[in-house]
């Protein structure tokens, strides 16, 4: 059985239940409309019977009066014709009323059928859209789990190979430098695995609305400078100019240093990752009214306009099967910034680079979530 067979089975059950309920609705409406029509016909028939009875009584009284006055024989011919004309007019009027009632009933049934069809089409469309979104989420999750599994196996494979080489070199009394190199590789793999597991734990915490935050009054400018300094070796290695533009002095605000460091690390590493050799990455801090803005700009390939909002979605990747990330970083960035009551967005012109802007309030409520 494939992974999607249970889902397809559930959907077939849902579709059959929906069809069954619609058949019940149709049957109930038909019965209700029929009962209402019959009740209306009965009321009309009763009213007409009463009207005929009243008319008959009136004519009987008129005949009695004519008999009493001795005028019945003289008025008989004209009276008969008059009453025949009245009966014909009444029958014609009732026939017209019946036709109008039948037409009105047909119009009501047609309007109801049209409304029902519209509502059902709307329901079907919403169901289709919801299933499409669900399929996309499932597909994203499957791709994501496949990438996580691939990365973990790759890192574990690297650790296993390096450990085996360490054993071989130690047994052969190889130079210590070679052993240290393999040990360093094991450490790097462990660090990458730790970051991967950390991202997964953060996503789980965010989904459970339990992202841990420990705020304190700290110097944001210094944190930014320290972050840029930490990335200078990586920037030089790739021939990228990494610039920090901050005002002189400190910018003290309430924030979680570890979480904002996570944000800065992600944005700067992304900027370096997508900037070609000879390019430039600039990190800027500035005060704007009641906010502090941190901007990370690069001269990379840029982001298409239709992806500027999507890039902050969970599991999103700029290019399908891009092996440079799992599509979690910017989602975590957005969640951390929002937990600080801040904002984050991206601006970009394809071919001219990107700019990621984070704003944090200068005065922060001490009850962070």
C-alpha positions in Angstrom: 0.0 0.0 0.0 1.4 3.4 -1.0 1.6 6.4 1.5 -1.3 8.2 -0.2 -3.7 5.2 -0.3 -5.1 5.8 3.2 -5.7 9.5 2.2 -7.4 8.5 -1.0 -9.6 6.0 0.8 -10.6 8.7 3.3 -11.4 11.1 0.5 -13.5 8.5 -1.3 -15.4 7.9 1.9 -15.9 11.7 2.3 -17.1 12.0 -1.3 -19.6 9.2 -0.9 -20.9 10.7 2.4 -21.3 14.0 0.6 -23.2 12.5 -2.2 -25.4 10.6 0.2 -26.2 13.7 2.2 -27.0 15.6 -1.0 -29.4 12.8 -2.1 -31.1 13.1 1.3 -31.3 16.9 0.9 -32.8 16.6 -2.6 -35.4 14.0 -1.4 -36.3 16.1 1.7 -36.6 19.3 -0.4 -38.7 17.6 -3.0 -41.0 16.2 -0.3 -41.2 19.6 1.5 -42.0 21.4 -1.7 -44.6 18.8 -2.7 -46.2 19.0 0.8 -46.2 22.8 0.6 -47.7 22.7 -2.9 -50.4 20.2 -1.8 -51.2 22.3 1.3 -51.5 25.4 -0.9 -53.7 23.7 -3.3 -56.0 22.4 -0.5 -56.3 26.0 0.9 -57.1 27.4 -2.5 -59.7 24.6 -3.1 -61.3 25.2 0.3 -61.4 29.0 -0.3 -63.0 28.4 -3.7 -65.6 26.0 -2.3 -66.5 28.6 0.4 -66.8 31.3 -2.3 -69.0 29.0 -4.5 -71.2 28.3 -1.4 -71.5 32.0 -0.7 -72.3 32.7 -4.3 -74.9 29.9 -4.5 -76.6 31.2 -1.3 -76.7 34.7 -2.7 -78.3 33.5 -5.9 -80.9 31.5 -4.0 -81.9 34.5 -2.0 -82.1 36.6 -5.1 -84.3 33.9 -6.7 -86.6 33.8 -3.6 -87.0 37.6 -3.7 -87.9 37.5 -7.4 -90.4 34.8 -6.7 -91.9 36.8 -3.9 -92.2 39.9 -6.2 -93.6 37.8 -9.0 -90.7 38.8 -11.3 -88.8 35.5 -11.7 -90.5 34.4 -14.9 -89.8 37.8 -16.6 -86.1 37.9 -15.4 -85.3 34.3 -16.0 -83.7 34.6 -19.5 -81.6 37.6 -18.7 -80.6 36.3 -15.2 -79.5 33.0 -16.7 -77.3 34.7 -19.2 -75.9 37.0 -16.6 -75.0 34.1 -14.3 -73.5 32.1 -17.2 -71.3 35.1 -18.0 -70.3 35.5 -14.3 -69.5 31.8 -14.1 -67.4 31.9 -17.3 -65.5 35.0 -16.0 -64.9 33.3 -12.6 -63.7 30.1 -14.3 -61.4 32.2 -16.5 -60.0 34.1 -13.6 -59.4 30.9 -11.6 -57.7 29.3 -14.5 -55.4 32.4 -14.9 -54.7 32.3 -11.2 -53.9 28.6 -11.4 -51.5 29.2 -14.3 -49.8 32.0 -12.4 -49.5 29.8 -9.3 -48.0 26.9 -11.3 -45.5 29.3 -13.0 -44.6 30.9 -9.7 -44.1 27.4 -8.2 -41.9 26.4 -11.1 -39.8 29.6 -10.7 -39.4 29.0 -7.0 -38.2 25.4 -7.7 -35.9 26.7 -10.4 -34.5 29.4 -8.1 -34.0 26.9 -5.3 -32.3 24.4 -7.6 -30.0 27.2 -9.0 -29.2 28.3 -5.4 -28.5 24.7 -4.4 -26.3 24.1 -7.4 -24.4 27.3 -6.7 -23.9 26.3 -3.0 -22.7 22.9 -4.0 -20.3 24.2 -6.7 -18.9 26.5 -4.1 -18.5 23.7 -1.6 -16.9 21.5 -4.3 -14.5 24.3 -5.2 -13.5 24.9 -1.5 -13.1 21.2 -1.0 -10.8 21.0 -4.1 -8.7 23.9 -3.0 -8.4 22.5 0.6 -7.3 19.2 -0.8 -4.9 20.9 -3.1 -3.3 22.7 -0.2 -3.3 19.5 1.8 -1.5 17.7 -1.0 1.0 20.5 -1.2 1.7 20.4 2.5 2.0 16.6 2.4 4.3 16.8 -0.6 6.4 19.4 1.1 6.6 17.3 4.3 7.6 14.3 2.3 10.3 16.2 0.4 11.5 17.8 3.7 11.7 14.4 5.4 13.6 13.0 2.5 16.1 15.9 2.6 16.5 15.5 6.4 17.1 11.8 6.1 19.6 12.4 3.3 21.5 15.1 5.2 21.6 13.0 8.4 22.8 9.9 6.6 25.4 12.0 4.8 26.7 13.5 8.0 26.6 10.2 9.8 28.5 8.6 6.9 31.1 11.3 7.1 31.5 10.7 10.8 31.8 7.0 10.4 34.4 7.3 7.6 36.4 9.8 9.5 36.3 7.6 12.7 37.5 4.6 10.6 40.3 6.6 9.2 41.3 7.9 12.6 41.5 4.2 13.8 43.6 3.3 10.7 46.0 6.2 11.2 46.4 5.6 14.9 47.1 1.9 14.3 49.7 2.8 11.6 51.3 5.4 13.8 50.5 8.1 11.2 51.4 11.8 11.8 49.1 13.4 14.4 48.2 16.2 12.0 46.2 13.7 9.8 44.4 12.4 12.8 43.6 15.9 14.0 42.2 16.7 10.5 39.8 13.8 10.6 38.8 14.6 14.2 38.0 18.2 13.1 35.9 16.8 10.3 33.9 14.7 12.8 33.4 17.9 14.9 32.1 19.8 11.9 29.7 17.0 11.0 28.5 16.9 14.6 28.0 20.7 14.6 25.9 20.5 11.4 23.8 17.7 12.9 23.3 19.7 16.0 22.1 22.7 14.0 19.8 20.5 12.0 18.3 18.9 15.1 18.1 22.4 16.7 16.1 23.7 13.7 13.7 20.7 13.9 13.2 21.3 17.6 12.5 25.0 17.0 10.0 24.2 14.3 8.2 21.8 16.7 8.2 24.5 19.4 6.9 27.1 17.0 4.0 24.8 15.9 3.2 24.1 19.5 3.3 27.8 20.3 6.1 27.1 22.9 9.1 28.8 21.4 11.3 29.6 24.4 12.4 33.3 24.8 14.6 34.7 27.5 14.7 38.5 27.2 17.2 40.9 28.7 18.3 44.5 28.2 21.2 44.2 25.8 23.3 46.1 23.2 21.9 45.1 19.8 24.7 47.0 17.9 27.4 45.0 19.7 25.6 41.8 18.9 25.5 42.7 15.2 29.1 43.7 15.1 30.2 40.5 16.8 28.1 38.5 14.4 29.7 40.2 11.4 33.2 39.7 12.8 32.5 36.0 13.2 31.6 35.7 9.5 34.6 37.6 8.2 36.7 34.5 7.7 34.0 32.8 5.7 33.5 36.0 3.6 37.2 36.3 2.9 37.3 32.6 1.9 34.7 33.3 -0.8 36.1 36.7 -1.8 33.0 38.5 -0.6 33.2 41.9 1.1 31.3 41.8 4.4 30.5 45.3 5.7 29.0 46.4 9.1 27.4 49.8 9.1 26.3 50.9 12.6 26.0 54.2 14.4 28.6 55.0 17.0 27.6 54.0 20.5 25.2 51.4 21.8 21.5 50.6 21.1 20.1 49.0 24.2 16.7 47.3 23.8 14.9 44.3 25.4 15.5 41.1 23.4 16.6 37.5 23.6 20.3 37.6 22.5 20.5 33.9 21.7 17.4 34.1 19.5 18.4 37.4 17.7 21.8 35.9 17.1 20.0 33.0 15.4 18.2 35.5 13.2 21.4 37.4 12.3 23.4 34.2 11.7 20.7 32.9 9.4 20.4 36.1 7.4 24.1 36.7 7.1 24.9 33.1 6.2 22.1 33.1 3.6 23.5 36.4 2.1 27.0 34.9 1.8 25.5 31.7 0.4 23.7 33.4 -2.4 26.3 36.1 -3.2 28.9 35.3 -5.9 32.6 35.8 -5.5 33.6 39.5 -5.7 30.2 40.5 -4.3 29.3 42.5 -1.2 27.1 41.9 1.9 26.2 44.8 4.1 24.7 44.6 7.6 23.2 47.9 8.8 21.6 48.9 12.2 19.7 52.2 12.5 17.0 53.7 14.8 13.7 54.7 13.3 11.3 56.3 15.7 10.2 53.6 18.1 12.0 50.8 16.2 15.5 49.6 15.5 16.0 48.3 11.9 18.5 45.7 11.1 19.1 45.3 7.3 21.1 42.6 5.6 21.8 43.4 1.9 23.6 41.5 -0.7 24.6 41.7 -4.4 23.5 38.2 -5.2 21.0 36.9 -7.8 18.0 38.3 -6.1 14.6 36.8 -5.4 11.6 36.7 -7.9 8.8 39.0 -6.8 6.3 36.1 -6.5 8.6 34.5 -3.9 9.2 37.4 -1.6 6.5 36.4 0.8 6.8 32.6 0.2 10.4 32.5 1.3 9.3 32.9 4.9 7.0 29.8 4.6 8.0 26.5 6.3 9.8 24.1 3.9 10.0 26.7 1.2 13.0 26.5 -1.1 13.9 29.0 -3.8 14.6 26.2 -6.2 13.2 22.7 -6.2 15.7 20.2 -4.9 18.1 23.0 -3.8 20.6 21.2 -1.5 21.7 24.4 0.2 19.1 24.2 3.0 15.9 22.6 4.2 13.6 25.6 3.9 13.4 26.2 7.7 15.7 29.0 8.3 13.6 32.0 7.3 10.5 30.4 8.8 12.3 30.3 12.1 13.6 33.9 11.6 10.0 35.1 11.0 8.8 33.3 14.1 11.5 34.7 16.4 11.1 38.2 15.1 7.3 38.1 15.5 7.8 36.7 19.1 9.7 39.9 19.7 6.7 41.9 18.5 8.8 42.8 15.5 8.5 42.6 11.7 10.5 41.0 8.9 10.3 41.2 5.2 12.4 41.0 2.0 12.9 43.3 -0.9 14.7 42.3 -4.1 15.3 43.1 -7.7 16.3 39.9 -9.6 19.9 40.2 -10.8 20.6 43.1 -8.4 20.6 41.5 -5.0 18.2 41.2 -2.0 17.6 43.1 1.2 16.1 41.5 4.4 14.8 44.0 6.9 14.1 43.1 10.6 12.5 45.6 12.9 12.5 45.4 16.7 10.6 47.6 19.1 12.9 49.9 21.2 10.5 49.5 24.2 9.4 45.8 24.6 6.8 44.3 26.8 8.5 42.1 29.4 6.1 39.2 28.7 7.4 37.7 25.5 5.8 34.6 24.2 
